[in-house]
Amino acid sequence: MLADGVSGIGISAHKRANDLSDFGDELDMIEALGVDAVELPTYDMDIVVGARIRKPQLDALVRACAGRSVAYSVHGPLAINFMDEAWRLPRHFEVLKASLEVAAAVGAANYVIHSGLAPLQQGQGLEAAYGRQREWLSKAGDLARDLGLVLCVETLFGGFEGRVHASSPRQLAAELAAIDHPAVMATLDFSHAYLKLDFDGLRDTFIDEAAALAPRARHLHVHDSFGLQDDIWMFTEGERLAFGHGDLHLPVGWGDIPWATLMETCSFPEGVLFNIELKDRYWYVAKECVEAVRALAGRARTAPRDLAA
């Protein structure tokens, strides 16, 4: 049973055939898991081509999604980055506009967009990048609102090379507070946050950092990991699993993310969606993962946004 204020349990779909001719089979399989929502990976569906919608492909997605009992969210192109160089931002916005229109066409409520990444540099350069992101996310929020969507900005990690800056959850919360747009909220990806803080030597702050962003996190990405850097050459994914390195997208309970403490500490906005992002390698335990996340969501704390923000 879900806690009051939790909208449901979702899971991210995987594309099968490139023409989406069998995507309905994927959704049939997901519905059989008993979830309430599906996150659609439109970033890998060939629907947006050159910042324009390819209508036959969109029609195929709409047909597959129609008439089902689940709600939808959408994860758009991962490369959209409003901390990029200023001259390239209009192109990012064009791609986002088309992607938001795709999300609206399938009746999605939440649209997941990655938070910005920037080259590691002196403070003034990073602040300028954050300023660009605030400006363009505000514009994107207007567009999302007009389409009946909420833009959910996802926590990222910069990678183990030490050349890329990514926001911590607390930093992202501050940026969203500065934007202060009702259609711009957060996707709290717990594993991404765990990896980011481990790299920065701040692993012990993980719970507090997650709690700082939680009141704005309308959308959650729930998957497990050990928060360890993927900084050793590995031959197979199985080796990566053996070491516990990287963004593994494991079933909940396989890693060491402190889920119980997170549920005790974090307060999420009413309507929060717990969306599972499970690597297809581990789909054989998808049902058990759904049950584990449903149990977590039964312990979640929520509050109206004006009280929690």
Legacy VTK file of the C-alpha trace (Angstrom):
# vtk DataFile Version 3.0
C-alpha trace
ASCII
DATASET POLYDATA
POINTS 309 float
0.000 0.000 0.000
1.315 3.430 -0.962
1.709 6.246 1.527
-0.696 9.163 1.265
0.548 11.642 -1.320
2.483 9.112 -3.414
0.997 8.992 -6.916
2.308 5.536 -7.765
5.093 3.164 -8.712
6.496 3.380 -12.222
9.182 1.626 -14.206
11.199 2.674 -17.244
10.451 0.829 -20.471
13.089 -0.403 -22.915
12.838 0.045 -26.660
12.746 -3.179 -28.657
12.403 -2.883 -32.457
13.583 0.430 -33.866
10.287 0.993 -35.675
8.391 0.493 -32.374
6.286 -2.235 -34.010
6.574 -4.395 -30.888
6.575 -1.674 -28.246
3.061 -2.693 -27.294
4.508 -6.048 -26.213
6.934 -4.216 -23.924
4.062 -2.296 -22.360
2.018 -5.495 -21.969
4.905 -7.027 -20.039
5.242 -3.937 -17.853
1.536 -3.738 -17.085
1.689 -7.362 -15.922
4.121 -6.234 -13.201
1.293 -4.279 -11.571
2.879 -0.830 -11.824
0.937 2.409 -11.955
3.084 4.263 -14.484
5.641 3.783 -17.258
8.548 6.067 -18.115
8.990 6.169 -21.888
12.575 6.457 -23.230
11.764 8.809 -26.097
15.439 9.835 -26.205
16.089 6.541 -28.053
12.986 6.177 -30.215
13.852 8.129 -33.394
10.794 10.327 -32.913
12.633 13.662 -32.869
14.848 14.008 -35.942
16.762 17.244 -36.442
14.638 18.952 -33.758
11.441 18.034 -35.625
8.866 15.381 -34.852
8.745 12.433 -37.238
4.997 11.867 -37.203
4.798 8.198 -38.328
7.110 7.218 -35.475
5.162 9.316 -32.964
1.935 7.726 -34.218
3.436 4.281 -33.577
4.231 5.260 -29.982
0.781 6.765 -29.421
-0.889 3.595 -30.726
1.191 1.410 -28.406
0.364 3.591 -25.396
-3.354 4.106 -26.039
-6.068 2.534 -23.934
-3.910 1.312 -21.079
-4.433 1.600 -17.352
-0.999 3.103 -16.621
0.068 6.737 -16.485
3.100 7.938 -18.442
6.200 9.995 -17.891
8.853 10.695 -20.513
12.645 10.838 -20.425
13.770 13.081 -23.264
17.220 13.418 -24.852
19.971 13.070 -22.282
22.224 15.515 -24.139
20.020 18.578 -23.579
22.271 20.766 -21.443
21.459 24.347 -20.533
24.904 24.842 -19.000
26.425 24.455 -22.469
28.004 27.318 -24.410
25.570 30.190 -24.965
25.641 29.983 -28.761
24.413 26.380 -28.699
21.526 26.824 -26.255
18.863 27.702 -28.844
19.457 24.313 -30.446
19.082 22.558 -27.104
15.801 24.424 -26.680
14.544 23.412 -30.133
15.197 19.756 -29.338
13.513 20.152 -25.961
10.445 21.814 -27.509
9.915 18.921 -29.911
10.503 16.405 -27.133
7.991 18.103 -24.847
5.425 18.006 -27.632
6.013 14.262 -27.944
5.462 13.882 -24.195
2.222 15.849 -24.395
1.023 13.684 -27.294
1.174 10.537 -25.138
-0.471 12.263 -22.169
2.608 12.266 -19.926
2.583 14.212 -16.676
6.329 14.444 -15.928
9.139 15.119 -18.391
12.626 14.197 -17.179
15.501 16.432 -18.296
19.085 16.107 -17.112
20.586 18.860 -15.028
23.447 20.713 -16.638
27.054 19.635 -16.969
29.966 21.996 -17.518
33.736 21.672 -17.819
35.464 22.014 -14.461
36.644 25.629 -14.292
37.003 28.631 -12.014
34.012 29.840 -10.032
33.028 32.729 -12.293
32.797 30.425 -15.280
30.608 27.960 -13.398
28.352 30.726 -12.109
27.900 31.971 -15.677
26.915 28.426 -16.697
24.419 28.246 -13.834
23.019 31.607 -14.914
22.438 30.274 -18.417
20.720 27.212 -17.010
18.410 29.287 -14.818
17.398 31.462 -17.763
16.678 28.597 -20.143
15.015 26.315 -17.601
12.630 29.152 -16.807
11.751 29.418 -20.513
11.411 25.648 -20.667
9.103 25.747 -17.657
6.767 28.128 -19.481
6.647 25.751 -22.433
6.095 22.697 -20.225
3.319 24.439 -18.292
1.519 25.383 -21.517
1.637 21.717 -22.600
0.337 20.443 -19.265
3.700 18.988 -18.206
6.077 19.351 -15.300
9.773 19.543 -16.125
11.675 17.343 -13.650
15.394 18.190 -13.580
17.485 15.114 -12.785
20.514 14.857 -10.530
23.682 13.747 -12.330
27.258 12.827 -11.522
30.217 14.167 -13.451
32.189 10.966 -13.954
35.408 9.793 -12.373
37.771 11.690 -14.711
37.394 14.887 -12.675
36.867 17.153 -15.684
33.108 17.740 -15.529
31.073 19.659 -12.978
27.638 18.370 -11.920
25.359 19.837 -9.269
24.993 18.180 -5.916
21.380 17.629 -4.820
21.609 20.621 -2.480
22.991 22.818 -5.270
20.214 21.724 -7.607
17.630 22.498 -4.925
19.053 26.027 -4.624
18.928 26.496 -8.403
15.307 25.379 -8.567
14.454 27.706 -5.694
16.051 30.577 -7.615
14.082 29.699 -10.764
10.905 29.380 -8.651
8.720 28.101 -11.491
5.705 25.869 -10.701
6.433 23.663 -13.735
10.147 23.182 -12.960
10.786 20.606 -10.275
13.299 17.791 -9.740
13.995 14.168 -10.499
15.990 12.838 -7.582
18.090 9.972 -8.917
19.406 8.468 -5.712
22.233 6.487 -7.310
23.451 9.480 -9.321
23.541 11.568 -6.142
25.368 8.798 -4.289
28.037 8.589 -7.011
28.438 12.375 -7.170
28.968 12.730 -3.439
31.308 9.744 -3.242
33.527 11.285 -5.934
33.589 14.593 -4.047
34.578 12.873 -0.809
31.199 13.767 0.709
29.623 10.336 0.889
28.649 10.900 4.537
26.422 13.822 3.479
24.267 11.692 1.157
21.176 11.570 3.380
21.239 15.307 4.130
21.840 16.168 0.478
18.958 13.975 -0.692
16.702 15.479 1.978
17.553 18.986 0.727
16.252 18.200 -2.762
13.408 15.872 -1.798
10.769 18.609 -1.255
11.102 19.570 -4.925
11.422 16.008 -6.249
8.123 15.228 -7.917
9.796 12.351 -9.777
12.223 9.797 -8.333
14.601 7.453 -10.130
14.896 4.407 -7.929
17.667 1.875 -8.551
20.508 0.605 -6.427
24.292 0.907 -6.499
27.267 1.105 -4.158
28.122 4.724 -5.020
31.604 3.659 -6.159
33.456 5.163 -9.085
33.737 3.255 -12.357
37.466 3.906 -12.515
38.968 0.473 -13.188
39.056 -1.170 -16.605
36.437 -3.923 -16.750
35.864 -6.494 -19.486
32.200 -7.288 -18.778
29.225 -5.840 -16.974
29.426 -8.870 -14.700
32.865 -7.730 -13.551
31.509 -4.268 -12.854
28.804 -5.900 -10.774
31.386 -7.990 -8.899
33.305 -4.848 -7.933
30.146 -2.808 -7.370
31.494 0.054 -9.471
29.500 2.631 -11.398
25.881 3.522 -12.104
24.718 -0.087 -12.109
20.928 0.370 -12.144
20.514 -2.584 -9.809
17.319 -3.894 -8.224
16.597 -2.216 -4.909
18.338 -4.157 -2.139
21.279 -5.337 -4.249
23.422 -2.285 -3.477
23.977 -0.381 -0.255
21.902 2.773 -0.700
20.302 3.334 2.745
16.690 3.264 1.557
15.067 2.966 4.976
16.911 6.027 6.280
16.021 7.976 3.149
12.326 7.257 3.655
12.577 8.283 7.306
14.433 11.524 6.521
13.119 12.850 3.203
9.835 14.683 2.689
8.579 14.605 -0.900
5.925 16.757 -2.545
2.416 15.383 -2.863
2.063 13.517 -6.137
5.606 12.116 -6.085
6.191 9.169 -8.423
8.632 6.390 -7.535
9.997 5.329 -10.924
12.268 2.281 -11.142
15.156 2.441 -13.620
16.238 -1.174 -13.925
18.898 -2.289 -16.370
17.405 -4.884 -18.726
20.112 -7.324 -17.570
18.234 -7.610 -14.251
14.692 -7.705 -15.611
14.334 -11.300 -14.384
13.818 -9.850 -10.895
11.634 -6.931 -11.994
8.598 -8.187 -10.090
10.552 -8.464 -6.860
11.991 -4.987 -7.438
8.514 -3.512 -7.938
7.386 -5.093 -4.675
10.445 -3.742 -2.839
9.855 -0.217 -4.143
6.157 -0.412 -3.324
7.142 -1.222 0.246
9.481 1.792 0.284
6.765 4.056 -1.078
4.479 2.836 1.660
6.850 4.424 4.176
7.433 7.695 2.293
6.598 11.061 3.827
4.947 13.734 1.686
3.793 17.300 2.207
2.040 19.932 0.081
4.595 21.712 -2.033
4.103 25.133 -0.437
4.951 23.569 2.933
7.779 21.331 1.751
9.606 23.696 -0.617
LINES 1 310
309 0 1 2 3 4 5 6 7 8 9 10 11 12 13 14 15 16 17 18 19 20 21 22 23 24 25 26 27 28 29 30 31 32 33 34 35 36 37 38 39 40 41 42 43 44 45 46 47 48 49 50 51 52 53 54 55 56 57 58 59 60 61 62 63 64 65 66 67 68 69 70 71 72 73 74 75 76 77 78 79 80 81 82 83 84 85 86 87 88 89 90 91 92 93 94 95 96 97 98 99 100 101 102 103 104 105 106 107 108 109 110 111 112 113 114 115 116 117 118 119 120 121 122 123 124 125 126 127 128 129 130 131 132 133 134 135 136 137 138 139 140 141 142 143 144 145 146 147 148 149 150 151 152 153 154 155 156 157 158 159 160 161 162 163 164 165 166 167 168 169 170 171 172 173 174 175 176 177 178 179 180 181 182 183 184 185 186 187 188 189 190 191 192 193 194 195 196 197 198 199 200 201 202 203 204 205 206 207 208 209 210 211 212 213 214 215 216 217 218 219 220 221 222 223 224 225 226 227 228 229 230 231 232 233 234 235 236 237 238 239 240 241 242 243 244 245 246 247 248 249 250 251 252 253 254 255 256 257 258 259 260 261 262 263 264 265 266 267 268 269 270 271 272 273 274 275 276 277 278 279 280 281 282 283 284 285 286 287 288 289 290 291 292 293 294 295 296 297 298 299 300 301 302 303 304 305 306 307 308
